[in-house]
Amino acid sequence: MSRSIKKGPYVPDHLMKKIQVGDPKKTIRTWARASQIIPAMVGRSFEVHNGRKFIMVNVNEEMVGHRLGEFSPTRTFHRHGGKMAKQEEQAVQAKEFAKNNQAKK
């Protein structure tokens, strides 16, 4: 369910002050992942905390209306598999290598 239009976008006061007063070239470090991106933020860069470190987010026009946290992933993907997946990957690489050698001849 989306936020009511009469309420406006959610941007914390401390973040709004930094946007209005601060230098446009300076990055703004924030923990406010839930704050919505507004047109005043376009062209600025933010460092958004993902729970462990800060991720650099450069705001452009397509991001307006989204949340800052959407562009700072909190989970890292470690691929699935193990011994069997490794063998399949090696088989695919061997086939590609064979194709490349035949193409050269």
N, C-alpha and C positions, 0 to 999 in steps of 0.2 A: 504494500500500500504506500503510495507516495505522500509526500508532505503537502499540507494545505498551501495553496497559493497565497492566501492572505498572510500566512506566517513568514513567508520568504525563505531563502536558503539558510541552512545552518552554517554559520561561520563564527567561531568563538571570538569574543571581544579582543583578547590579547593578540590573536592572529590578525584581526582586522586592523589593529593599530600598527602592527609591524608592516603590513602591506601599504597603508596610507603614508606613514612617516618615513619608512626605510628607503635606502638606496635601491633602485630597480636592479642593479647589477649584483647586489649582495644576496647570497642564498639565505633563506629563512629556514631555520631548524625547528621542526615541530613534532609533537607526539599526537596531534589532533588528526587522526586518520579519518574520523567521521565527518570532518568539515567538507562542505560542498565547494567545488571550484566555481568561482564567479568570474565575470568578465574582467574585473580589476586585477585578477591574478595572471592573466594572459601575458606571456613574455617573461615571467619571473621564474626563478628556480627555487625549489624547496627540497629540504632533506627530511624525508618522512621516515619515522621510526617504524621498524617492522617487528619489534620485540627483542631484537638482538643487536641490530646496527641500523644506521641511517642510510636510506636509499635515495639517490638523487633523482628528482622528478622535475623535468622542464615542462612547464605548462604551455599548451598551445590551444587554438580555438576549438578543436574537436573535443577537448577534455571538459569544456564548460558544462556543468550540470552533473558531472560525475563526482565521486568522492576521492579525496587524496589517497586513502588507503587502497583503492583499487589498483594503483600503479606502484605499490610497494608490497610485493608478495611476501607472505609470512612463512611459507613452507618451501623447502627445497626438495626436489624430486631426485631420488636415488633409484636408478633403473631397476626393474624387476628381473628376476631370473637367477641364474647361478651357473652351475656347470653346464646344463643343457642349453641355456641361452648363449653361453660363450661358444659352444661347439657350433651352433647354428650360425652365429655371426662369422666364425672362421670359415665355414662352408660357403657362405655368401661372398666373402672376400676372395676365396680361392676361385670361385666361378668368374668373378669380375676380372681377376688377374689373368685367367686363361683367355677370356674374351679379348682383353687388351693385347695379349701376346699374339693371338691369331690375327688381329686387325693390323698389327705392325708388319707381319710377314706378307 
